[in-house]
Amino acid sequence: MQINIGNLIRDELRHQHRTNAWLAEQLHIDRRTLQRLYNKPSIDTQQLLRISKILDKDFFHYYSEALQEVADVAT
């Protein structure tokens, strides 16, 4: 299972009806940097933790689910 965490973050931001400018401000980055983050298939875990806290969403669970799928296939 391929996870594009940037897309998942962008989708959650839209779901919460928040703007890119709002999230960029919360992260203390500019909007261009945020746009680049969306295009990344993976990001630093510390940054993902900050985003998870800001959006009150556990983005790590996507990786846990993928790991469980791999384990299920292996058994």
N, CA, C and O atoms as a DFTB+ gen file, in Angstrom:
300 C
 N C O
     1  1       0.844      -1.191       0.000
     2  2       0.000       0.000       0.000
     3  2       0.882       1.246       0.000
     4  3       1.721       1.424       0.883
     5  1       0.690       2.079      -0.969
     6  2       1.439       3.333      -1.058
     7  2       0.654       4.434      -0.355
     8  3      -0.542       4.607      -0.588
     9  1       1.338       5.167       0.500
    10  2       0.716       6.255       1.254
    11  2       1.324       7.571       0.779
    12  3       2.541       7.750       0.809
    13  1       0.463       8.486       0.342
    14  2       0.936       9.834       0.037
    15  2       0.423      10.738       1.140
    16  3      -0.691      11.257       1.068
    17  1       1.238      10.918       2.154
    18  2       0.819      11.632       3.350
    19  2       0.477      13.088       3.065
    20  3      -0.394      13.659       3.720
    21  1       1.147      13.684       2.105
    22  2       0.836      15.068       1.745
    23  2      -0.597      15.223       1.273
    24  3      -1.284      16.169       1.659
    25  1      -1.049      14.299       0.441
    26  2      -2.438      14.337      -0.023
    27  2      -3.412      14.143       1.128
    28  3      -4.456      14.794       1.178
    29  1      -3.076      13.257       2.049
    30  2      -3.954      12.996       3.191
    31  2      -4.069      14.226       4.095
    32  3      -5.144      14.522       4.616
    33  1      -2.970      14.927       4.274
    34  2      -2.989      16.158       5.075
    35  2      -3.851      17.206       4.388
    36  3      -4.680      17.847       5.032
    37  1      -3.664      17.382       3.105
    38  2      -4.459      18.370       2.347
    39  2      -5.946      18.015       2.415
    40  3      -6.788      18.895       2.587
    41  1      -6.266      16.728       2.281
    42  2      -7.664      16.303       2.356
    43  2      -8.271      16.600       3.725
    44  3      -9.414      17.047       3.814
    45  1      -7.511      16.353       4.786
    46  2      -8.013      16.626       6.139
    47  2      -8.201      18.123       6.357
    48  3      -9.174      18.543       6.984
    49  1      -7.297      18.908       5.856
    50  2      -7.419      20.359       5.981
    51  2      -8.715      20.826       5.318
    52  3      -9.434      21.654       5.878
    53  1      -9.010      20.310       4.150
    54  2     -10.256      20.659       3.447
    55  2     -11.466      20.178       4.238
    56  3     -12.460      20.892       4.365
    57  1     -11.372      18.964       4.767
    58  2     -12.465      18.398       5.559
    59  2     -12.788      19.296       6.756
    60  3     -13.950      19.440       7.134
    61  1     -11.766      19.890       7.341
    62  2     -11.950      20.775       8.488
    63  2     -12.288      22.213       8.079
    64  3     -12.439      23.088       8.932
    65  1     -12.403      22.446       6.786
    66  2     -12.723      23.781       6.253
    67  2     -11.712      24.830       6.713
    68  3     -12.063      25.957       7.064
    69  1     -10.456      24.420       6.698
    70  2      -9.369      25.343       7.056
    71  2      -8.579      25.670       5.787
    72  3      -8.634      24.937       4.800
    73  1      -7.855      26.767       5.835
    74  2      -7.129      27.217       4.647
    75  2      -5.657      26.819       4.723
    76  3      -5.122      26.505       5.786
    77  1      -5.035      26.844       3.559
    78  2      -3.589      26.622       3.500
    79  2      -2.852      27.690       4.302
    80  3      -1.868      27.401       4.983
    81  1      -3.335      28.917       4.215
    82  2      -2.696      30.007       4.953
    83  2      -2.749      29.739       6.455
    84  3      -1.781      30.004       7.168
    85  1      -3.865      29.218       6.934
    86  2      -4.000      28.913       8.363
    87  2      -2.983      27.861       8.794
    88  3      -2.289      28.038       9.796
    89  1      -2.894      26.758       8.032
    90  2      -1.967      25.687       8.404
    91  2      -0.519      26.157       8.293
    92  3       0.300      25.835       9.154
    93  1      -0.201      26.900       7.266
    94  2       1.159      27.426       7.109
    95  2       1.522      28.300       8.304
    96  3       2.640      28.231       8.815
    97  1       0.578      29.118       8.745
    98  2       0.835      29.976       9.907
    99  2       1.058      29.133      11.163
   100  3       1.957      29.419      11.954
   101  1       0.253      28.109      11.343
   102  2       0.393      27.238      12.512
   103  2       1.757      26.537      12.528
   104  3       2.343      26.319      13.589
   105  1       2.249      26.190      11.341
   106  2       3.529      25.487      11.214
   107  2       4.720      26.438      11.138
   108  3       5.872      26.006      11.165
   109  1       4.432      27.733      11.043
   110  2       5.475      28.760      10.917
   111  2       6.305      28.550       9.646
   112  3       7.532      28.645       9.650
   113  1       5.580      28.262       8.560
   114  2       6.200      28.121       7.242
   115  2       5.403      28.963       6.258
   116  3       4.285      29.380       6.560
   117  1       5.973      29.215       5.077
   118  2       5.203      29.957       4.087
   119  2       4.353      28.989       3.265
   120  3       4.545      27.774       3.313
   121  1       3.416      29.552       2.517
   122  2       2.481      28.699       1.765
   123  2       3.167      27.892       0.672
   124  3       2.716      26.795       0.342
   125  1       4.238      28.410       0.112
   126  2       4.968      27.637      -0.907
   127  2       5.581      26.386      -0.296
   128  3       5.561      25.316      -0.906
   129  1       6.120      26.520       0.899
   130  2       6.690      25.361       1.588
   131  2       5.591      24.353       1.896
   132  3       5.809      23.147       1.781
   133  1       4.425      24.830       2.283
   134  2       3.298      23.944       2.540
   135  2       2.882      23.215       1.271
   136  3       2.594      22.019       1.307
   137  1       2.850      23.923       0.157
   138  2       2.513      23.283      -1.122
   139  2       3.507      22.168      -1.453
   140  3       3.113      21.104      -1.930
   141  1       4.785      22.410      -1.202
   142  2       5.796      21.374      -1.450
   143  2       5.572      20.184      -0.530
   144  3       5.765      19.039      -0.937
   145  1       5.169      20.445       0.696
   146  2       4.887      19.365       1.639
   147  2       3.757      18.478       1.109
   148  3       3.830      17.253       1.204
   149  1       2.714      19.097       0.551
   150  2       1.598      18.327      -0.011
   151  2       2.058      17.388      -1.117
   152  3       1.499      16.304      -1.286
   153  1       3.058      17.791      -1.859
   154  2       3.518      16.993      -2.991
   155  2       4.484      15.889      -2.598
   156  3       4.859      15.067      -3.433
   157  1       4.888      15.862      -1.342
   158  2       5.823      14.836      -0.892
   159  2       5.074      13.551      -0.533
   160  3       4.027      13.602       0.114
   161  1       5.602      12.413      -0.946
   162  2       4.975      11.151      -0.551
   163  2       5.253      10.806       0.912
   164  3       4.540       9.990       1.496
   165  1       6.273      11.412       1.510
   166  2       6.577      11.181       2.924
   167  2       7.183      12.451       3.506
   168  3       7.734      13.282       2.785
   169  1       7.067      12.588       4.849
   170  2       7.641      13.757       5.511
   171  2       8.286      13.315       6.817
   172  3       8.068      12.198       7.287
   173  1       9.070      14.196       7.384
   174  2       9.753      13.965       8.644
   175  2       8.733      13.649       9.743
   176  3       7.671      14.269       9.798
   177  1       9.049      12.691      10.612
   178  2       8.107      12.283      11.652
   179  2       7.810      13.399      12.648
   180  3       6.682      13.501      13.130
   181  1       8.786      14.228      12.965
   182  2       8.534      15.342      13.886
   183  2       7.538      16.323      13.275
   184  3       6.657      16.835      13.966
   185  1       7.682      16.580      11.984
   186  2       6.757      17.477      11.309
   187  2       5.364      16.848      11.243
   188  3       4.359      17.537      11.412
   189  1       5.310      15.548      10.998
   190  2       4.025      14.862      10.958
   191  2       3.354      14.886      12.333
   192  3       2.133      15.008      12.422
   193  1       4.128      14.773      13.381
   194  2       3.590      14.859      14.739
   195  2       2.994      16.246      14.987
   196  3       1.903      16.361      15.544
   197  1       3.696      17.280      14.581
   198  2       3.182      18.656      14.745
   199  2       1.879      18.849      13.980
   200  3       0.928      19.433      14.500
   201  1       1.837      18.360      12.752
   202  2       0.630      18.492      11.936
   203  2      -0.515      17.701      12.561
   204  3      -1.653      18.168      12.584
   205  1      -0.219      16.516      13.062
   206  2      -1.238      15.698      13.722
   207  2      -1.829      16.432      14.918
   208  3      -3.042      16.408      15.127
   209  1      -0.986      17.075      15.693
   210  2      -1.460      17.838      16.860
   211  2      -2.292      19.042      16.416
   212  3      -3.365      19.293      16.964
   213  1      -1.807      19.773      15.443
   214  2      -2.501      20.978      14.977
   215  2      -3.882      20.635      14.427
   216  3      -4.863      21.320      14.718
   217  1      -3.950      19.576      13.633
   218  2      -5.221      19.202      13.010
   219  2      -6.028      18.216      13.861
   220  3      -7.126      17.812      13.477
   221  1      -5.479      17.832      15.016
   222  2      -6.138      16.878      15.902
   223  2      -6.551      15.620      15.135
   224  3      -7.690      15.160      15.211
   225  1      -5.584      15.088      14.397
   226  2      -5.806      13.907      13.554
   227  2      -4.549      13.054      13.596
   228  3      -3.448      13.562      13.386
   229  1      -4.701      11.775      13.862
   230  2      -3.566      10.856      13.922
   231  2      -3.196      10.375      12.516
   232  3      -3.762       9.405      12.013
   233  1      -2.254      11.056      11.901
   234  2      -1.833      10.661      10.562
   235  2      -0.938       9.421      10.580
   236  3      -0.734       8.781       9.548
   237  1      -0.414       9.090      11.740
   238  2       0.420       7.899      11.858
   239  2      -0.391       6.621      11.680
   240  3       0.162       5.579      11.328
   241  1      -1.686       6.693      11.918
   242  2      -2.492       5.482      11.811
   243  2      -2.503       4.928      10.387
   244  3      -2.688       3.726      10.197
   245  1      -2.310       5.781       9.393
   246  2      -2.243       5.289       8.014
   247  2      -1.068       4.327       7.848
   248  3      -1.172       3.324       7.142
   249  1       0.041       4.638       8.499
   250  2       1.210       3.766       8.429
   251  2       1.000       2.501       9.247
   252  3       1.441       1.423       8.849
   253  1       0.334       2.624      10.382
   254  2       0.034       1.453      11.200
   255  2      -0.874       0.484      10.446
   256  3      -0.676      -0.730      10.489
   257  1      -1.867       1.034       9.760
   258  2      -2.759       0.196       8.962
   259  2      -2.001      -0.505       7.839
   260  3      -2.224      -1.688       7.580
   261  1      -1.115       0.214       7.181
   262  2      -0.328      -0.384       6.101
   263  2       0.575      -1.486       6.638
   264  3       0.734      -2.525       5.997
   265  1       1.159      -1.270       7.796
   266  2       2.007      -2.276       8.414
   267  2       1.196      -3.522       8.755
   268  3       1.653      -4.646       8.547
   269  1       0.000      -3.318       9.274
   270  2      -0.863      -4.451       9.608
   271  2      -1.264      -5.230       8.353
   272  3      -1.328      -6.459       8.383
   273  1      -1.530      -4.531       7.262
   274  2      -1.855      -5.208       6.000
   275  2      -0.710      -6.074       5.532
   276  3      -0.921      -7.199       5.081
   277  1       0.506      -5.556       5.635
   278  2       1.683      -6.333       5.255
   279  2       1.819      -7.560       6.138
   280  3       2.114      -8.652       5.653
   281  1       1.604      -7.379       7.437
   282  2       1.695      -8.503       8.367
   283  2       0.621      -9.554       8.074
   284  3       0.882     -10.754       8.159
   285  1      -0.582      -9.100       7.730
   286  2      -1.662     -10.037       7.424
   287  2      -1.356     -10.849       6.175
   288  3      -1.659     -12.041       6.119
   289  1      -0.763     -10.216       5.180
   290  2      -0.406     -10.899       3.935
   291  2       0.699     -11.921       4.197
   292  3       0.717     -12.991       3.588
   293  1       1.608     -11.593       5.091
   294  2       2.744     -12.468       5.382
   295  2       2.330     -13.717       6.154
   296  3       3.055     -14.712       6.145
   297  1       1.180     -13.682       6.821
   298  2       0.760     -14.850       7.608
   299  2      -0.137     -15.776       6.865
   300  3      -0.561     -16.795       7.410
